[in-house]
Amino acid sequence: MPILALLAISACYSSSYRKGIEANVTLISDLADKLADYCRSDFMLDRRPVSSEEMGEFYYALKKARSFAAMNEALGDRPSYQKFRELLDAYQSFVRAADQYRLSGKPDPQTLEALMGREREVKRQAQVVLEAVG
């Protein structure tokens, strides 16, 4: 009987992990889309610049996802966990580079194209994580 209880607990934890990964990946992917839109609009919304406070949502999502990863560090040998960590690194790189671009206040087609490449990489890695957790 104790083995069955352990298996049930393990299955619940695994299901919770999968749902948590999927939720975090979806959030990161959606925010990458939103950030790319901000980049393409030169960080202007309704004729006003995007504020540092508004950029906070991108950093908050990263912090939340990193907390989820830390809580599940015991599963670090899973490919989905490793791919999730790589996704978070790519997303962090995108957010920081986009924020620097915003702060520069100077539209630059080359920098914008590089940012769009970072967004595509985040989207690609998000798909890899979802396939790995499947």
CORMOQUI-V652694 format. One record per backbone hydrogen bond with DSSP energy under -0.5 kcal/mol. CO is the residue of the C=O (numbers start at 1). NH is the residue of the N-H. Records with the same first field share a line. If there is no record, write none. Layout:
CO=NH / NH
This chain:
1=5
2=6
3=7
4=8
5=9
6=10
7=11
8=12
9=13
10=14
11=15
12=16
13=17
14=18
15=19
16=20
17=21
18=22
19=23
20=24
21=25
22=26
23=27
24=28
25=29
26=30
27=31
28=32
29=33
30=34
31=35
32=36
33=37
34=38
35=39
36=40
37=41
38=43
39=42
41=44
43=50
45=48
48=45
51=55
52=56
53=56
54=57
55=58 / 59
56=60
57=61
58=62
59=63
60=64
61=65
62=66
63=67
64=68
65=69
66=70
67=71
68=72
69=72
70=73
72=75
73=76
75=78
78=82
79=83
80=84
81=85
82=86
83=87
84=88
85=89
86=90
87=91
88=92
89=93
90=94
91=95
92=96
93=97
94=98
95=99
96=100
97=101
98=102
99=103
100=104
101=105
102=105
105=107
108=112
109=113
110=114
111=115
112=116
113=117
114=118
115=119
116=120
117=121
118=122
119=123
120=124
121=125
122=126
123=127
124=128
125=129
126=130
127=131
128=132
129=133
130=134
